């Protein structure tokens, strides 16, 4: 188990949320941290792709999703999809 210091005003907000959801604070914190880490990681990976720092396949791998899900995320953000037919063949061949 790890200890985390939380400012009083944030702790109060967490207590209120735990009370509203009728869950224990530990369970709430676990969910909040998981959701936050997942969201931040996705945003970082999508920006990495947008800026040319990683390929589509690498970004999909980093997010543990398939290529089609990755393409859909990029499309929703209206990022330029730089992906050739040759790359698709490479990524989908056994």
C-alpha positions as a Python dict, from the first residue, in 0.01 Angstrom:
ca = {
    (1, 'X'): (0, 0, 0),
    (2, 'X'): (118, 351, -85),
    (3, 'X'): (40, 677, 91),
    (4, 'X'): (-70, 985, -98),
    (5, 'X'): (-102, 1338, 39),
    (6, 'X'): (-415, 1515, -82),
    (7, 'X'): (-496, 1880, -20),
    (8, 'X'): (-788, 1937, 214),
    (9, 'X'): (-1019, 2094, -45),
    (10, 'X'): (-965, 1806, -289),
    (11, 'X'): (-1013, 1551, -12),
    (12, 'X'): (-1343, 1714, 77),
    (13, 'X'): (-1456, 1689, -286),
    (14, 'X'): (-1359, 1322, -292),
    (15, 'X'): (-1551, 1257, 30),
    (16, 'X'): (-1861, 1422, -116),
    (17, 'X'): (-1831, 1218, -434),
    (18, 'X'): (-1782, 895, -239),
    (19, 'X'): (-2090, 978, -36),
    (20, 'X'): (-2297, 1056, -347),
    (21, 'X'): (-2191, 733, -514),
    (22, 'X'): (-2223, 538, -188),
    (23, 'X'): (-1877, 383, -223),
    (24, 'X'): (-1579, 361, 7),
    (25, 'X'): (-1311, 625, -39),
    (26, 'X'): (-1051, 364, -138),
    (27, 'X'): (-1271, 229, -418),
    (28, 'X'): (-1350, 579, -539),
    (29, 'X'): (-982, 680, -547),
    (30, 'X'): (-891, 366, -738),
    (31, 'X'): (-1153, 445, -1002),
    (32, 'X'): (-1061, 814, -1024),
    (33, 'X'): (-691, 736, -1061),
    (34, 'X'): (-753, 467, -1323),
    (35, 'X'): (-980, 694, -1525),
    (36, 'X'): (-737, 985, -1497),
    (37, 'X'): (-430, 784, -1595),
    (38, 'X'): (-614, 626, -1887),
    (39, 'X'): (-736, 963, -2012),
    (40, 'X'): (-398, 1134, -1979),
    (41, 'X'): (-220, 842, -2149),
    (42, 'X'): (-465, 847, -2440),
    (43, 'X'): (-429, 1222, -2484),
    (44, 'X'): (-48, 1192, -2476),
    (45, 'X'): (-42, 906, -2730),
    (46, 'X'): (-279, 1088, -2966),
    (47, 'X'): (-63, 1400, -2949),
    (48, 'X'): (243, 1183, -3009),
    (49, 'X'): (81, 1052, -3328),
    (50, 'X'): (-33, 1399, -3437),
    (51, 'X'): (319, 1535, -3393),
    (52, 'X'): (478, 1246, -3585),
    (53, 'X'): (647, 1095, -3279),
    (54, 'X'): (505, 747, -3330),
    (55, 'X'): (337, 542, -3599),
    (56, 'X'): (-29, 452, -3602),
    (57, 'X'): (55, 90, -3517),
    (58, 'X'): (283, 193, -3229),
    (59, 'X'): (18, 424, -3086),
    (60, 'X'): (-246, 151, -3109),
    (61, 'X'): (-6, -81, -2928),
    (62, 'X'): (61, 177, -2655),
    (63, 'X'): (-314, 209, -2596),
    (64, 'X'): (-372, -168, -2624),
    (65, 'X'): (-630, -121, -2899),
    (66, 'X'): (-650, -242, -3257),
    (67, 'X'): (-569, -28, -3560),
    (68, 'X'): (-933, 37, -3643),
    (69, 'X'): (-1003, 176, -3295),
    (70, 'X'): (-694, 394, -3324),
    (71, 'X'): (-807, 523, -3663),
    (72, 'X'): (-1148, 604, -3516),
    (73, 'X'): (-992, 802, -3230),
    (74, 'X'): (-783, 1001, -3477),
    (75, 'X'): (-1084, 1061, -3700),
    (76, 'X'): (-1290, 1192, -3408),
    (77, 'X'): (-1019, 1447, -3333),
    (78, 'X'): (-999, 1541, -3701),
    (79, 'X'): (-624, 1473, -3704),
    (80, 'X'): (-457, 1406, -4037),
    (81, 'X'): (-435, 1031, -4089),
    (82, 'X'): (-97, 962, -4244),
    (83, 'X'): (-134, 594, -4323),
    (84, 'X'): (-59, 433, -4656),
    (85, 'X'): (-199, 117, -4808),
    (86, 'X'): (148, -36, -4777),
    (87, 'X'): (154, 35, -4403),
    (88, 'X'): (-189, -121, -4367),
    (89, 'X'): (-67, -435, -4545),
    (90, 'X'): (238, -452, -4318),
    (91, 'X'): (34, -403, -4003),
    (92, 'X'): (-231, -659, -4093),
    (93, 'X'): (-14, -933, -4242),
    (94, 'X'): (76, -1234, -4021),
}
